[in-house]
Amino acid sequence: MFYDLILCRSLTYAQRTANALGRVGIWTRIVRTPRSISPSGCGYSVRVPRGSLPAAIKMLEQVGLPVKAAYFANGLGGYEEVEL
């Protein structure tokens, strides 16, 4: 499955992000941020379907939830950063 990740600074922000996106009909799932993109091994991300990231970022900006960083799963087990 191809998906995008929105990195959040805490579990609370991940929950707020997921709730805000869910209210506008974007499917989400809160996951631990993969070690390959978070060297400290801690943090949470919100997974969204591939293609919904631009709309998700725009909506989050409108409600005042900052996006720390965003990545997409490249299908080979890795992640590539998306320019915001």
PDB file of N, CA, C and O in Angstrom:
ATOM      1  N   MET A   1       0.837  -1.176   0.000  1.00  0.00           N
ATOM      2  CA  MET A   1       0.000   0.000   0.000  1.00  0.00           C
ATOM      3  C   MET A   1       0.884   1.242   0.000  1.00  0.00           C
ATOM      4  O   MET A   1       1.862   1.319   0.744  1.00  0.00           O
ATOM      5  N   PHE A   2       0.539   2.191  -0.822  1.00  0.00           N
ATOM      6  CA  PHE A   2       1.287   3.436  -0.870  1.00  0.00           C
ATOM      7  C   PHE A   2       0.564   4.478  -0.026  1.00  0.00           C
ATOM      8  O   PHE A   2      -0.657   4.621  -0.095  1.00  0.00           O
ATOM      9  N   TYR A   3       1.330   5.188   0.758  1.00  0.00           N
ATOM     10  CA  TYR A   3       0.751   6.170   1.662  1.00  0.00           C
ATOM     11  C   TYR A   3       1.755   7.267   1.932  1.00  0.00           C
ATOM     12  O   TYR A   3       2.934   7.145   1.600  1.00  0.00           O
ATOM     13  N   ASP A   4       1.277   8.339   2.538  1.00  0.00           N
ATOM     14  CA  ASP A   4       2.116   9.459   2.947  1.00  0.00           C
ATOM     15  C   ASP A   4       2.085   9.540   4.459  1.00  0.00           C
ATOM     16  O   ASP A   4       1.123   9.110   5.096  1.00  0.00           O
ATOM     17  N   LEU A   5       3.144  10.094   5.028  1.00  0.00           N
ATOM     18  CA  LEU A   5       3.233  10.277   6.481  1.00  0.00           C
ATOM     19  C   LEU A   5       3.359  11.757   6.801  1.00  0.00           C
ATOM     20  O   LEU A   5       4.136  12.476   6.174  1.00  0.00           O
ATOM     21  N   ILE A   6       2.592  12.201   7.777  1.00  0.00           N
ATOM     22  CA  ILE A   6       2.726  13.554   8.299  1.00  0.00           C
ATOM     23  C   ILE A   6       3.344  13.407   9.683  1.00  0.00           C
ATOM     24  O   ILE A   6       2.724  12.846  10.586  1.00  0.00           O
ATOM     25  N   LEU A   7       4.564  13.910   9.851  1.00  0.00           N
ATOM     26  CA  LEU A   7       5.234  13.801  11.140  1.00  0.00           C
ATOM     27  C   LEU A   7       4.684  14.836  12.109  1.00  0.00           C
ATOM     28  O   LEU A   7       4.452  15.989  11.746  1.00  0.00           O
ATOM     29  N   CYS A   8       4.481  14.404  13.341  1.00  0.00           N
ATOM     30  CA  CYS A   8       3.953  15.282  14.385  1.00  0.00           C
ATOM     31  C   CYS A   8       4.939  15.311  15.548  1.00  0.00           C
ATOM     32  O   CYS A   8       5.718  14.378  15.744  1.00  0.00           O
ATOM     33  N   ARG A   9       4.890  16.393  16.310  1.00  0.00           N
ATOM     34  CA  ARG A   9       5.874  16.541  17.383  1.00  0.00           C
ATOM     35  C   ARG A   9       5.528  15.761  18.635  1.00  0.00           C
ATOM     36  O   ARG A   9       6.380  15.586  19.506  1.00  0.00           O
ATOM     37  N   SER A  10       4.296  15.290  18.744  1.00  0.00           N
ATOM     38  CA  SER A  10       3.905  14.514  19.917  1.00  0.00           C
ATOM     39  C   SER A  10       2.676  13.675  19.588  1.00  0.00           C
ATOM     40  O   SER A  10       2.044  13.855  18.547  1.00  0.00           O
ATOM     41  N   LEU A  11       2.353  12.763  20.486  1.00  0.00           N
ATOM     42  CA  LEU A  11       1.152  11.953  20.311  1.00  0.00           C
ATOM     43  C   LEU A  11      -0.098  12.833  20.322  1.00  0.00           C
ATOM     44  O   LEU A  11      -1.044  12.589  19.573  1.00  0.00           O
ATOM     45  N   THR A  12      -0.093  13.850  21.171  1.00  0.00           N
ATOM     46  CA  THR A  12      -1.248  14.754  21.240  1.00  0.00           C
ATOM     47  C   THR A  12      -1.472  15.444  19.898  1.00  0.00           C
ATOM     48  O   THR A  12      -2.606  15.529  19.427  1.00  0.00           O
ATOM     49  N   TYR A  13      -0.407  15.931  19.284  1.00  0.00           N
ATOM     50  CA  TYR A  13      -0.556  16.586  17.985  1.00  0.00           C
ATOM     51  C   TYR A  13      -0.947  15.587  16.901  1.00  0.00           C
ATOM     52  O   TYR A  13      -1.681  15.937  15.976  1.00  0.00           O
ATOM     53  N   ALA A  14      -0.477  14.375  17.000  1.00  0.00           N
ATOM     54  CA  ALA A  14      -0.885  13.345  16.043  1.00  0.00           C
ATOM     55  C   ALA A  14      -2.384  13.079  16.169  1.00  0.00           C
ATOM     56  O   ALA A  14      -3.073  12.922  15.162  1.00  0.00           O
ATOM     57  N   GLN A  15      -2.883  13.027  17.386  1.00  0.00           N
ATOM     58  CA  GLN A  15      -4.307  12.803  17.609  1.00  0.00           C
ATOM     59  C   GLN A  15      -5.132  13.976  17.087  1.00  0.00           C
ATOM     60  O   GLN A  15      -6.173  13.775  16.461  1.00  0.00           O
ATOM     61  N   ARG A  16      -4.677  15.182  17.339  1.00  0.00           N
ATOM     62  CA  ARG A  16      -5.381  16.362  16.838  1.00  0.00           C
ATOM     63  C   ARG A  16      -5.383  16.393  15.314  1.00  0.00           C
ATOM     64  O   ARG A  16      -6.392  16.719  14.689  1.00  0.00           O
ATOM     65  N   THR A  17      -4.237  16.048  14.724  1.00  0.00           N
ATOM     66  CA  THR A  17      -4.122  16.016  13.265  1.00  0.00           C
ATOM     67  C   THR A  17      -5.064  14.984  12.674  1.00  0.00           C
ATOM     68  O   THR A  17      -5.785  15.274  11.719  1.00  0.00           O
ATOM     69  N   ALA A  18      -5.065  13.784  13.233  1.00  0.00           N
ATOM     70  CA  ALA A  18      -5.927  12.716  12.732  1.00  0.00           C
ATOM     71  C   ALA A  18      -7.404  13.097  12.863  1.00  0.00           C
ATOM     72  O   ALA A  18      -8.191  12.848  11.950  1.00  0.00           O
ATOM     73  N   ASN A  19      -7.780  13.696  13.987  1.00  0.00           N
ATOM     74  CA  ASN A  19      -9.172  14.109  14.192  1.00  0.00           C
ATOM     75  C   ASN A  19      -9.582  15.184  13.191  1.00  0.00           C
ATOM     76  O   ASN A  19     -10.672  15.123  12.623  1.00  0.00           O
ATOM     77  N   ALA A  20      -8.711  16.166  12.974  1.00  0.00           N
ATOM     78  CA  ALA A  20      -9.032  17.248  12.041  1.00  0.00           C
ATOM     79  C   ALA A  20      -9.191  16.716  10.620  1.00  0.00           C
ATOM     80  O   ALA A  20     -10.104  17.122   9.901  1.00  0.00           O
ATOM     81  N   LEU A  21      -8.311  15.816  10.218  1.00  0.00           N
ATOM     82  CA  LEU A  21      -8.398  15.255   8.870  1.00  0.00           C
ATOM     83  C   LEU A  21      -9.616  14.352   8.725  1.00  0.00           C
ATOM     84  O   LEU A  21     -10.255  14.331   7.673  1.00  0.00           O
ATOM     85  N   GLY A  22      -9.937  13.616   9.764  1.00  0.00           N
ATOM     86  CA  GLY A  22     -11.109  12.749   9.730  1.00  0.00           C
ATOM     87  C   GLY A  22     -12.400  13.534   9.565  1.00  0.00           C
ATOM     88  O   GLY A  22     -13.340  13.065   8.922  1.00  0.00           O
ATOM     89  N   ARG A  23     -12.448  14.735  10.148  1.00  0.00           N
ATOM     90  CA  ARG A  23     -13.656  15.563  10.031  1.00  0.00           C
ATOM     91  C   ARG A  23     -13.921  16.021   8.602  1.00  0.00           C
ATOM     92  O   ARG A  23     -15.060  16.332   8.253  1.00  0.00           O
ATOM     93  N   VAL A  24     -12.873  16.064   7.766  1.00  0.00           N
ATOM     94  CA  VAL A  24     -13.075  16.469   6.370  1.00  0.00           C
ATOM     95  C   VAL A  24     -13.037  15.265   5.426  1.00  0.00           C
ATOM     96  O   VAL A  24     -12.972  15.420   4.207  1.00  0.00           O
ATOM     97  N   GLY A  25     -13.078  14.063   6.008  1.00  0.00           N
ATOM     98  CA  GLY A  25     -13.198  12.861   5.189  1.00  0.00           C
ATOM     99  C   GLY A  25     -11.906  12.233   4.711  1.00  0.00           C
ATOM    100  O   GLY A  25     -11.927  11.400   3.805  1.00  0.00           O
ATOM    101  N   ILE A  26     -10.778  12.614   5.300  1.00  0.00           N
ATOM    102  CA  ILE A  26      -9.499  11.997   4.927  1.00  0.00           C
ATOM    103  C   ILE A  26      -9.205  10.876   5.919  1.00  0.00           C
ATOM    104  O   ILE A  26      -9.120  11.109   7.124  1.00  0.00           O
ATOM    105  N   TRP A  27      -9.050   9.661   5.404  1.00  0.00           N
ATOM    106  CA  TRP A  27      -8.752   8.493   6.226  1.00  0.00           C
ATOM    107  C   TRP A  27      -7.373   8.680   6.852  1.00  0.00           C
ATOM    108  O   TRP A  27      -6.443   9.124   6.179  1.00  0.00           O
ATOM    109  N   THR A  28      -7.233   8.345   8.131  1.00  0.00           N
ATOM    110  CA  THR A  28      -5.945   8.477   8.821  1.00  0.00           C
ATOM    111  C   THR A  28      -5.698   7.282   9.720  1.00  0.00           C
ATOM    112  O   THR A  28      -6.601   6.517  10.060  1.00  0.00           O
ATOM    113  N   ARG A  29      -4.434   7.158  10.089  1.00  0.00           N
ATOM    114  CA  ARG A  29      -4.031   6.165  11.087  1.00  0.00           C
ATOM    115  C   ARG A  29      -2.795   6.720  11.792  1.00  0.00           C
ATOM    116  O   ARG A  29      -1.847   7.151  11.136  1.00  0.00           O
ATOM    117  N   ILE A  30      -2.802   6.711  13.099  1.00  0.00           N
ATOM    118  CA  ILE A  30      -1.643   7.168  13.869  1.00  0.00           C
ATOM    119  C   ILE A  30      -0.672   6.002  13.998  1.00  0.00           C
ATOM    120  O   ILE A  30      -1.057   4.900  14.389  1.00  0.00           O
ATOM    121  N   VAL A  31       0.597   6.257  13.664  1.00  0.00           N
ATOM    122  CA  VAL A  31       1.639   5.234  13.721  1.00  0.00           C
ATOM    123  C   VAL A  31       2.890   5.825  14.364  1.00  0.00           C
ATOM    124  O   VAL A  31       3.070   7.042  14.393  1.00  0.00           O
ATOM    125  N   ARG A  32       3.740   4.957  14.872  1.00  0.00           N
ATOM    126  CA  ARG A  32       5.056   5.410  15.348  1.00  0.00           C
ATOM    127  C   ARG A  32       5.866   5.829  14.135  1.00  0.00           C
ATOM    128  O   ARG A  32       5.805   5.182  13.090  1.00  0.00           O
ATOM    129  N   THR A  33       6.619   6.900  14.268  1.00  0.00           N
ATOM    130  CA  THR A  33       7.459   7.351  13.166  1.00  0.00           C
ATOM    131  C   THR A  33       8.578   6.338  12.956  1.00  0.00           C
ATOM    132  O   THR A  33       9.266   5.973  13.909  1.00  0.00           O
ATOM    133  N   PRO A  34       8.768   5.878  11.720  1.00  0.00           N
ATOM    134  CA  PRO A  34       9.829   4.897  11.452  1.00  0.00           C
ATOM    135  C   PRO A  34      11.215   5.429  11.837  1.00  0.00           C
ATOM    136  O   PRO A  34      11.501   6.614  11.668  1.00  0.00           O
ATOM    137  N   ARG A  35      12.058   4.554  12.346  1.00  0.00           N
ATOM    138  CA  ARG A  35      13.412   4.939  12.763  1.00  0.00           C
ATOM    139  C   ARG A  35      14.225   5.538  11.622  1.00  0.00           C
ATOM    140  O   ARG A  35      15.087   6.387  11.850  1.00  0.00           O
ATOM    141  N   SER A  36      13.956   5.102  10.410  1.00  0.00           N
ATOM    142  CA  SER A  36      14.741   5.588   9.271  1.00  0.00           C
ATOM    143  C   SER A  36      14.526   7.074   9.008  1.00  0.00           C
ATOM    144  O   SER A  36      15.358   7.704   8.355  1.00  0.00           O
ATOM    145  N   ILE A  37      13.427   7.649   9.500  1.00  0.00           N
ATOM    146  CA  ILE A  37      13.205   9.083   9.316  1.00  0.00           C
ATOM    147  C   ILE A  37      13.176   9.844  10.633  1.00  0.00           C
ATOM    148  O   ILE A  37      13.036  11.067  10.638  1.00  0.00           O
ATOM    149  N   SER A  38      13.304   9.142  11.738  1.00  0.00           N
ATOM    150  CA  SER A  38      13.398   9.763  13.053  1.00  0.00           C
ATOM    151  C   SER A  38      14.554   9.112  13.802  1.00  0.00           C
ATOM    152  O   SER A  38      14.363   8.109  14.490  1.00  0.00           O
ATOM    153  N   PRO A  39      15.754   9.679  13.671  1.00  0.00           N
ATOM    154  CA  PRO A  39      16.940   9.055  14.260  1.00  0.00           C
ATOM    155  C   PRO A  39      16.829   8.741  15.744  1.00  0.00           C
ATOM    156  O   PRO A  39      17.430   7.775  16.214  1.00  0.00           O
ATOM    157  N   SER A  40      16.073   9.535  16.488  1.00  0.00           N
ATOM    158  CA  SER A  40      15.944   9.276  17.922  1.00  0.00           C
ATOM    159  C   SER A  40      15.008   8.104  18.201  1.00  0.00           C
ATOM    160  O   SER A  40      14.961   7.588  19.318  1.00  0.00           O
ATOM    161  N   GLY A  41      14.264   7.688  17.173  1.00  0.00           N
ATOM    162  CA  GLY A  41      13.376   6.545  17.333  1.00  0.00           C
ATOM    163  C   GLY A  41      12.086   6.855  18.062  1.00  0.00           C
ATOM    164  O   GLY A  41      11.328   5.948  18.406  1.00  0.00           O
ATOM    165  N   CYS A  42      11.832   8.132  18.298  1.00  0.00           N
ATOM    166  CA  CYS A  42      10.590   8.461  18.977  1.00  0.00           C
ATOM    167  C   CYS A  42       9.782   9.410  18.113  1.00  0.00           C
ATOM    168  O   CYS A  42      10.311  10.032  17.192  1.00  0.00           O
ATOM    169  N   GLY A  43       8.539   9.513  18.409  1.00  0.00           N
ATOM    170  CA  GLY A  43       7.667  10.397  17.663  1.00  0.00           C
ATOM    171  C   GLY A  43       6.517   9.636  17.043  1.00  0.00           C
ATOM    172  O   GLY A  43       6.530   8.408  16.948  1.00  0.00           O
ATOM    173  N   TYR A  44       5.531  10.392  16.628  1.00  0.00           N
ATOM    174  CA  TYR A  44       4.349   9.812  16.016  1.00  0.00           C
ATOM    175  C   TYR A  44       4.062  10.505  14.697  1.00  0.00           C
ATOM    176  O   TYR A  44       4.375  11.680  14.504  1.00  0.00           O
ATOM    177  N   SER A  45       3.465   9.753  13.806  1.00  0.00           N
ATOM    178  CA  SER A  45       3.086  10.263  12.506  1.00  0.00           C
ATOM    179  C   SER A  45       1.647   9.896  12.221  1.00  0.00           C
ATOM    180  O   SER A  45       1.084   8.989  12.835  1.00  0.00           O
ATOM    181  N   VAL A  46       1.061  10.613  11.282  1.00  0.00           N
ATOM    182  CA  VAL A  46      -0.283  10.306  10.824  1.00  0.00           C
ATOM    183  C   VAL A  46      -0.158   9.822   9.384  1.00  0.00           C
ATOM    184  O   VAL A  46       0.370  10.519   8.518  1.00  0.00           O
ATOM    185  N   ARG A  47      -0.651   8.624   9.156  1.00  0.00           N
ATOM    186  CA  ARG A  47      -0.605   8.033   7.817  1.00  0.00           C
ATOM    187  C   ARG A  47      -1.874   8.441   7.070  1.00  0.00           C
ATOM    188  O   ARG A  47      -2.983   8.323   7.592  1.00  0.00           O
ATOM    189  N   VAL A  48      -1.691   8.925   5.835  1.00  0.00           N
ATOM    190  CA  VAL A  48      -2.818   9.301   4.977  1.00  0.00           C
ATOM    191  C   VAL A  48      -2.640   8.624   3.625  1.00  0.00           C
ATOM    192  O   VAL A  48      -1.513   8.310   3.241  1.00  0.00           O
ATOM    193  N   PRO A  49      -3.734   8.393   2.892  1.00  0.00           N
ATOM    194  CA  PRO A  49      -3.622   7.748   1.585  1.00  0.00           C
ATOM    195  C   PRO A  49      -2.801   8.594   0.611  1.00  0.00           C
ATOM    196  O   PRO A  49      -2.835   9.824   0.659  1.00  0.00           O
ATOM    197  N   ARG A  50      -2.071   7.922  -0.267  1.00  0.00           N
ATOM    198  CA  ARG A  50      -1.280   8.613  -1.282  1.00  0.00           C
ATOM    199  C   ARG A  50      -2.201   9.513  -2.100  1.00  0.00           C
ATOM    200  O   ARG A  50      -3.289   9.101  -2.502  1.00  0.00           O
ATOM    201  N   GLY A  51      -1.761  10.725  -2.338  1.00  0.00           N
ATOM    202  CA  GLY A  51      -2.531  11.677  -3.121  1.00  0.00           C
ATOM    203  C   GLY A  51      -3.333  12.660  -2.297  1.00  0.00           C
ATOM    204  O   GLY A  51      -3.772  13.688  -2.814  1.00  0.00           O
ATOM    205  N   SER A  52      -3.532  12.365  -1.029  1.00  0.00           N
ATOM    206  CA  SER A  52      -4.330  13.275  -0.202  1.00  0.00           C
ATOM    207  C   SER A  52      -3.468  14.249   0.593  1.00  0.00           C
ATOM    208  O   SER A  52      -3.997  15.091   1.319  1.00  0.00           O
ATOM    209  N   LEU A  53      -2.155  14.144   0.465  1.00  0.00           N
ATOM    210  CA  LEU A  53      -1.253  14.975   1.270  1.00  0.00           C
ATOM    211  C   LEU A  53      -1.417  16.474   0.997  1.00  0.00           C
ATOM    212  O   LEU A  53      -1.495  17.236   1.960  1.00  0.00           O
ATOM    213  N   PRO A  54      -1.473  16.943  -0.251  1.00  0.00           N
ATOM    214  CA  PRO A  54      -1.632  18.397  -0.457  1.00  0.00           C
ATOM    215  C   PRO A  54      -2.893  18.955   0.204  1.00  0.00           C
ATOM    216  O   PRO A  54      -2.842  20.006   0.843  1.00  0.00           O
ATOM    217  N   ALA A  55      -4.007  18.271   0.057  1.00  0.00           N
ATOM    218  CA  ALA A  55      -5.256  18.732   0.678  1.00  0.00           C
ATOM    219  C   ALA A  55      -5.147  18.676   2.198  1.00  0.00           C
ATOM    220  O   ALA A  55      -5.655  19.559   2.888  1.00  0.00           O
ATOM    221  N   ALA A  56      -4.491  17.648   2.722  1.00  0.00           N
ATOM    222  CA  ALA A  56      -4.337  17.504   4.164  1.00  0.00           C
ATOM    223  C   ALA A  56      -3.490  18.640   4.739  1.00  0.00           C
ATOM    224  O   ALA A  56      -3.846  19.223   5.763  1.00  0.00           O
ATOM    225  N   ILE A  57      -2.386  18.951   4.093  1.00  0.00           N
ATOM    226  CA  ILE A  57      -1.503  20.019   4.580  1.00  0.00           C
ATOM    227  C   ILE A  57      -2.230  21.358   4.543  1.00  0.00           C
ATOM    228  O   ILE A  57      -2.146  22.141   5.489  1.00  0.00           O
ATOM    229  N   LYS A  58      -2.939  21.619   3.454  1.00  0.00           N
ATOM    230  CA  LYS A  58      -3.675  22.879   3.329  1.00  0.00           C
ATOM    231  C   LYS A  58      -4.715  23.007   4.438  1.00  0.00           C
ATOM    232  O   LYS A  58      -4.838  24.067   5.052  1.00  0.00           O
ATOM    233  N   MET A  59      -5.454  21.950   4.695  1.00  0.00           N
ATOM    234  CA  MET A  59      -6.480  21.979   5.722  1.00  0.00           C
ATOM    235  C   MET A  59      -5.868  22.161   7.108  1.00  0.00           C
ATOM    236  O   MET A  59      -6.402  22.903   7.933  1.00  0.00           O
ATOM    237  N   LEU A  60      -4.743  21.481   7.365  1.00  0.00           N
ATOM    238  CA  LEU A  60      -4.099  21.604   8.677  1.00  0.00           C
ATOM    239  C   LEU A  60      -3.584  23.018   8.910  1.00  0.00           C
ATOM    240  O   LEU A  60      -3.645  23.523  10.031  1.00  0.00           O
ATOM    241  N   GLU A  61      -3.076  23.659   7.862  1.00  0.00           N
ATOM    242  CA  GLU A  61      -2.636  25.052   7.992  1.00  0.00           C
ATOM    243  C   GLU A  61      -3.810  25.959   8.346  1.00  0.00           C
ATOM    244  O   GLU A  61      -3.670  26.886   9.144  1.00  0.00           O
ATOM    245  N   GLN A  62      -4.969  25.683   7.745  1.00  0.00           N
ATOM    246  CA  GLN A  62      -6.150  26.510   7.995  1.00  0.00           C
ATOM    247  C   GLN A  62      -6.626  26.413   9.438  1.00  0.00           C
ATOM    248  O   GLN A  62      -7.156  27.385   9.976  1.00  0.00           O
ATOM    249  N   VAL A  63      -6.449  25.263  10.071  1.00  0.00           N
ATOM    250  CA  VAL A  63      -6.907  25.104  11.454  1.00  0.00           C
ATOM    251  C   VAL A  63      -5.788  25.327  12.477  1.00  0.00           C
ATOM    252  O   VAL A  63      -6.001  25.151  13.677  1.00  0.00           O
ATOM    253  N   GLY A  64      -4.605  25.711  12.008  1.00  0.00           N
ATOM    254  CA  GLY A  64      -3.522  26.059  12.913  1.00  0.00           C
ATOM    255  C   GLY A  64      -2.726  24.898  13.477  1.00  0.00           C
ATOM    256  O   GLY A  64      -2.123  25.023  14.543  1.00  0.00           O
ATOM    257  N   LEU A  65      -2.712  23.763  12.777  1.00  0.00           N
ATOM    258  CA  LEU A  65      -1.896  22.620  13.208  1.00  0.00           C
ATOM    259  C   LEU A  65      -0.664  22.544  12.310  1.00  0.00           C
ATOM    260  O   LEU A  65      -0.782  22.212  11.131  1.00  0.00           O
ATOM    261  N   PRO A  66       0.511  22.845  12.848  1.00  0.00           N
ATOM    262  CA  PRO A  66       1.718  22.862  12.022  1.00  0.00           C
ATOM    263  C   PRO A  66       2.139  21.471  11.567  1.00  0.00           C
ATOM    264  O   PRO A  66       2.003  20.493  12.303  1.00  0.00           O
ATOM    265  N   VAL A  67       2.648  21.399  10.354  1.00  0.00           N
ATOM    266  CA  VAL A  67       3.183  20.142   9.818  1.00  0.00           C
ATOM    267  C   VAL A  67       4.699  20.213   9.942  1.00  0.00           C
ATOM    268  O   VAL A  67       5.337  21.060   9.316  1.00  0.00           O
ATOM    269  N   LYS A  68       5.270  19.336  10.740  1.00  0.00           N
ATOM    270  CA  LYS A  68       6.710  19.299  10.996  1.00  0.00           C
ATOM    271  C   LYS A  68       7.466  18.872   9.744  1.00  0.00           C
ATOM    272  O   LYS A  68       8.441  19.507   9.344  1.00  0.00           O
ATOM    273  N   ALA A  69       7.002  17.794   9.139  1.00  0.00           N
ATOM    274  CA  ALA A  69       7.597  17.261   7.913  1.00  0.00           C
ATOM    275  C   ALA A  69       6.634  16.240   7.337  1.00  0.00           C
ATOM    276  O   ALA A  69       5.723  15.771   8.020  1.00  0.00           O
ATOM    277  N   ALA A  70       6.845  15.901   6.075  1.00  0.00           N
ATOM    278  CA  ALA A  70       6.000  14.900   5.427  1.00  0.00           C
ATOM    279  C   ALA A  70       6.875  14.006   4.553  1.00  0.00           C
ATOM    280  O   ALA A  70       7.850  14.458   3.953  1.00  0.00           O
ATOM    281  N   TYR A  71       6.508  12.742   4.497  1.00  0.00           N
ATOM    282  CA  TYR A  71       7.253  11.749   3.719  1.00  0.00           C
ATOM    283  C   TYR A  71       6.262  10.872   2.968  1.00  0.00           C
ATOM    284  O   TYR A  71       5.099  10.755   3.352  1.00  0.00           O
ATOM    285  N   PHE A  72       6.747  10.252   1.880  1.00  0.00           N
ATOM    286  CA  PHE A  72       5.923   9.233   1.237  1.00  0.00           C
ATOM    287  C   PHE A  72       6.695   7.933   1.205  1.00  0.00           C
ATOM    288  O   PHE A  72       7.916   7.915   1.050  1.00  0.00           O
ATOM    289  N   ALA A  73       5.954   6.841   1.355  1.00  0.00           N
ATOM    290  CA  ALA A  73       6.557   5.506   1.292  1.00  0.00           C
ATOM    291  C   ALA A  73       6.830   5.208  -0.173  1.00  0.00           C
ATOM    292  O   ALA A  73       5.932   5.304  -1.009  1.00  0.00           O
ATOM    293  N   ASN A  74       8.073   4.846  -0.485  1.00  0.00           N
ATOM    294  CA  ASN A  74       8.432   4.650  -1.881  1.00  0.00           C
ATOM    295  C   ASN A  74       8.136   3.245  -2.390  1.00  0.00           C
ATOM    296  O   ASN A  74       8.432   2.942  -3.546  1.00  0.00           O
ATOM    297  N   GLY A  75       7.573   2.398  -1.577  1.00  0.00           N
ATOM    298  CA  GLY A  75       7.221   1.053  -2.015  1.00  0.00           C
ATOM    299  C   GLY A  75       8.369   0.054  -1.937  1.00  0.00           C
ATOM    300  O   GLY A  75       8.178  -1.134  -2.199  1.00  0.00           O
ATOM    301  N   LEU A  76       9.549   0.525  -1.583  1.00  0.00           N
ATOM    302  CA  LEU A  76      10.727  -0.344  -1.467  1.00  0.00           C
ATOM    303  C   LEU A  76      11.191  -0.451  -0.023  1.00  0.00           C
ATOM    304  O   LEU A  76      12.322  -0.856   0.245  1.00  0.00           O
ATOM    305  N   GLY A  77      10.324  -0.089   0.896  1.00  0.00           N
ATOM    306  CA  GLY A  77      10.661  -0.142   2.304  1.00  0.00           C
ATOM    307  C   GLY A  77      11.304   1.127   2.826  1.00  0.00           C
ATOM    308  O   GLY A  77      11.696   1.190   3.992  1.00  0.00           O
ATOM    309  N   GLY A  78      11.416   2.133   1.983  1.00  0.00           N
ATOM    310  CA  GLY A  78      12.021   3.392   2.392  1.00  0.00           C
ATOM    311  C   GLY A  78      11.042   4.535   2.307  1.00  0.00           C
ATOM    312  O   GLY A  78       9.886   4.362   1.921  1.00  0.00           O
ATOM    313  N   TYR A  79      11.523   5.706   2.673  1.00  0.00           N
ATOM    314  CA  TYR A  79      10.690   6.916   2.681  1.00  0.00           C
ATOM    315  C   TYR A  79      11.463   8.054   2.042  1.00  0.00           C
ATOM    316  O   TYR A  79      12.687   8.135   2.150  1.00  0.00           O
ATOM    317  N   GLU A  80      10.732   8.925   1.377  1.00  0.00           N
ATOM    318  CA  GLU A  80      11.333  10.105   0.756  1.00  0.00           C
ATOM    319  C   GLU A  80      10.595  11.333   1.251  1.00  0.00           C
ATOM    320  O   GLU A  80       9.365  11.366   1.296  1.00  0.00           O
ATOM    321  N   GLU A  81      11.381  12.358   1.628  1.00  0.00           N
ATOM    322  CA  GLU A  81      10.768  13.572   2.173  1.00  0.00           C
ATOM    323  C   GLU A  81      10.074  14.375   1.073  1.00  0.00           C
ATOM    324  O   GLU A  81      10.549  14.471  -0.059  1.00  0.00           O
ATOM    325  N   VAL A  82       8.944  14.940   1.447  1.00  0.00           N
ATOM    326  CA  VAL A  82       8.159  15.769   0.546  1.00  0.00           C
ATOM    327  C   VAL A  82       8.420  17.216   0.934  1.00  0.00           C
ATOM    328  O   VAL A  82       8.361  17.565   2.113  1.00  0.00           O
ATOM    329  N   GLU A  83       8.710  18.064  -0.061  1.00  0.00           N
ATOM    330  CA  GLU A  83       8.908  19.479   0.242  1.00  0.00           C
ATOM    331  C   GLU A  83       7.564  20.116   0.576  1.00  0.00           C
ATOM    332  O   GLU A  83       6.568  19.913  -0.119  1.00  0.00           O
ATOM    333  N   LEU A  84       7.565  20.885   1.650  1.00  0.00           N
ATOM    334  CA  LEU A  84       6.308  21.512   2.085  1.00  0.00           C
ATOM    335  C   LEU A  84       6.150  22.873   1.462  1.00  0.00           C
ATOM    336  O   LEU A  84       5.155  23.554   1.708  1.00  0.00           O
TER     337      LEU A  84
END
